[in-house]
Amino acid sequence: MNGHIGKAVLAAGCALILTAASFAEVKFNHAEYMKPKTEGQKKDDHPVKGSISFDRDKKTLDFLNEKGASVLSIPDDKIKSMLYEKTSKPRYAEAILISPFFIFAHSKKHFLTIQYTDADGQGKFALIHMDKGNARDIVAAAEAETGKKIERAEER
């Protein structure tokens, strides 16, 4: 009987530790980091697919690629402002190829623009394309985790 109680206590302790560790970071998948063009570069880089993460312990906003490697890390205190944009455009290709009724359906895209300063004090911008399924959650988490108010610009 003591063996079962010991295992139950051990399992509960492990669950508690794992739960506490998961609260240290808030992570959202299905995002794309739109890398800025560097000098001398003719074409834009392809967007980096991955996830956006808010680390409470390090107080950073991180963008992780699909392999989990950090592509961008911004300390919360270096963030100057954030802007949420929802854009809308008609689906011309679908209207031509499939049905003219698609002209009335608009594709919507959600972006989070982050203005920050780097270690040298230079002003920088990061543009993140968010999935429609978690865009509002990311915006709410960004406000809560960074303590910064997010300006909203939505096209109608």
JOJO-V623032 format. One record per backbone hydrogen bond with DSSP energy under -0.5 kcal/mol. CO is the residue of the C=O (numbers start at 1). NH is the residue of the N-H. If there is no record, write none. Layout:
CO;NH  CO;NH
This chain:
1;5  2;6  3;7  4;8  5;9  6;10  7;11  8;12  9;13  10;14  11;15  12;16  13;17  14;18  15;19  16;20  17;21  18;22  19;23  21;24  22;25  24;56  24;57  25;27  26;54  28;52  30;131  31;50  32;34  32;129  33;35  33;48  34;127  38;41  47;49  48;33  49;66  50;31  51;64  52;28  53;55  53;62  54;26  54;56  55;59  55;60  59;76  60;55  60;62  61;74  62;53  62;64  63;71  63;72  64;51  65;68  69;65  72;63  74;61  75;78  75;79  76;79  78;117  81;115  82;151  83;85  83;113  84;153  85;87  85;111  86;155  87;109  89;107  90;92  91;95  92;96  93;97  94;98  94;99  99;102  100;103  101;104  102;91  102;105  105;91  107;89  109;87  110;130  111;85  112;114  112;128  113;83  113;115  114;116  114;126  115;80  115;81  116;124  118;121  122;118  124;116  126;114  126;128  127;34  128;112  128;130  129;32  130;110  131;134  131;135  134;138  135;139  136;140  137;141  138;142  139;143  140;144  141;145  142;146  142;148  143;147  149;82  149;151  151;84  153;86
